[in-house]
């Protein structure tokens, strides 16, 4: 795990192995072993639908994941209300780029976990883009989130060898995103393999 001192050396340091983070609004975002990450502007909000379920299949469907979310945006300093048992797809305010020998885990900061807000994710070596935040309110009351506030933290780990996140090229579903993206599970290779098995049986 990279400590705060090492993170300070690597973040936007102009080295080949640097960790790119933009913007950093305060040096205090870098902690002893983590980087605080801020809530971004854009949200995909889960909505009720007349459709019976979200379909995750190879066939294009009017019941695909995109049909169950609506887009909304807030400016920095404005509030966003996360209701009980609601799923919202958000992003980090920061755009992040990792070298080939560093990956990171992202989790809710303790102050927000205590309010019932949970998110957990990871991004791989060579990743580029805003960080996807899949927010869920486990409490029984709405929670007001402020755009630009530090709601999650990332812990960075050095790998033994370089890895190439982009080696799969077009198969990468979430590379370079600057806004929230609904699930692209229908692009999973497993679905193609399962379809072949089903057709041969």
N, C-alpha and C positions, 0 to 999 in steps of 0.2 A: 504494500500500500504506500502511495506517495504521501509524504507529510506536507504540512503547509509550507515549510521552507522550500522544499523541492518543487511544489506546485508554483510558488511565486517565481522560481527560477525558470520554469518551463512555459508558463502562461504568457503568450504574446512576447516571447523573449527573442524572437528573430532567428532561432536556431532551426535546423532541419527537423529536429525531433520535438518542436514546440507544440504545446497545446494551445489552440486558438480559441479565445473566448471574447465575444464582442456583443454588447458593451459590458464592461465591469463598472458599475456605478460607485462602488466603494471598495477600498482595500480590505475592509472588514468582512467581505464576502468569503475571503480565504481563511478557513479555520485551521485548527491544529492538524486535522487529517481529512478535510473535506472542503468543497466549494459550495456555498449557498447559491441556489438558482432561483431566479425570480419568475413570477407568473406573467405570461405574455398577454397580448391583446385579444387574440382570436379564440373562439370557443365553438365546438360542435356539441349541441345540447340534445340529449336523448328525448324523444317525444313519443307520445302515444300514437298508435296507428290502428286503422281498421284491419290491417293485414294480420294474420294469425301468428306469424313468427318471422324472425330474420332467417333467410335462407343463405346457407354457405355452400354453394355448389358451383360446378363448372359452367352451368348454363346461366346466361344473363337473365336476371329476374327482376321483376318490379318489387320484389320483397328482399332485395339485397341490402347490405348494411347501410349504404348511403341514404336509403329511404326512411331511416329511423332517426335521423339527426337533422337539426336545423343550425344554420350558421348565425353567429352574433359576434359583435365586437365591442370592446370597451377601451377607453383611453387610459393611460397611466394615471393612477390615483383614483379612478372610478371603481365602483364595487360591482361584484358579480355574485348573485345569490345561488348557492348550491343547496338544493332541497334534499330532504331525507330520501335515502334509497335511490338517488339519481346518479346516473353516469354522465360525466361530461368529459369530452376530449379537449384538452388545452395544450399549450406549448410553453416552453421556456421563453422568456424575453431574450435570452442570449442565443446567439448562433455559435455552435461549438464545432471544432474540428480536432480530431485526434490523430496522433502519429500511429504508425503500424505496430508499435509495441506497448500501447496503453489502451485499456478498456475501463469502463466506469459503471458502477451501480448507482441508481437513483432511488431515494426513498423520501417519504414525507419527513419534514423536520418535526421534532418531538412536540413542539408547541401546537402544531396542527394535528398530529395524531391524537393529542389529548382532546381535540374538538371533534374527533371522529372522522377526520379526512385522511384517507389512505391512498397512496400511489406507490408503485414499485416497478422499476424498469431497469434496463441496462443498455449500454450502447457499446459497440464493438470497435476493435482497432481499425483506424482509418475512417471512422464515421464522420459525416459532414451533415450539418443541419441543425434545426432547432430540436430540442428534446421533447418528445411526446410525453404528455402528462395525462394519464387516464385517472381522473379524479372520481372518487366515490364517497358519498356522505353516509357513514355508518350510524350516525346519531339520529335521534328522533326529532330534531329541530333544524331549521335552515341555518346555514353558516354563510356569513358575508365575507367574501374574499376580495382583497384589494389588488388590482392589477399593478404589477411592479413589486409586490411584496415577496419576500423570500420564503417560499412555502416548502421547497424541497432542498435536499443537499445531495451532492454527488461525491462519491469516494472513488479515487482513481488507483488503478493497479497496473504495474508494469508486468508484461509477459516475458517469458524466457526467450522467445523468438519473435521476429516480426510476423504479423499476420496481415493478409490483404483483404479487407472488407469488400473492396470493389471488384475482386477477381470474378465474382459471379455476374457482374455487369447488370444487364436488364432484369435479372431475377431478383435483385434487391428491390424491396417494395417501398421502402420508406427513406431512401437516400436523398439528401439535399432539400428536404421539405422546409418551408418557411411558414406554413400554417398547419392546423390540425388536419389529420387525414383519418377517415373512417377505416375500419378493418378491411384489409385486403386478403383475408383468409382464403377467398375463392381462388387465389393465385398459387396456393400451396401445391407443390409438386405431388404430395401424397394423394391429393384428390384425383389427379390424372392416373396414378398407379392403381388406386382403388376402383376407378371407373373401368380400367382394363380388366381387373380381376372379376368385377361384377359382370362384365360383358362376356367373359370366357366361361362363366359358371352356368 
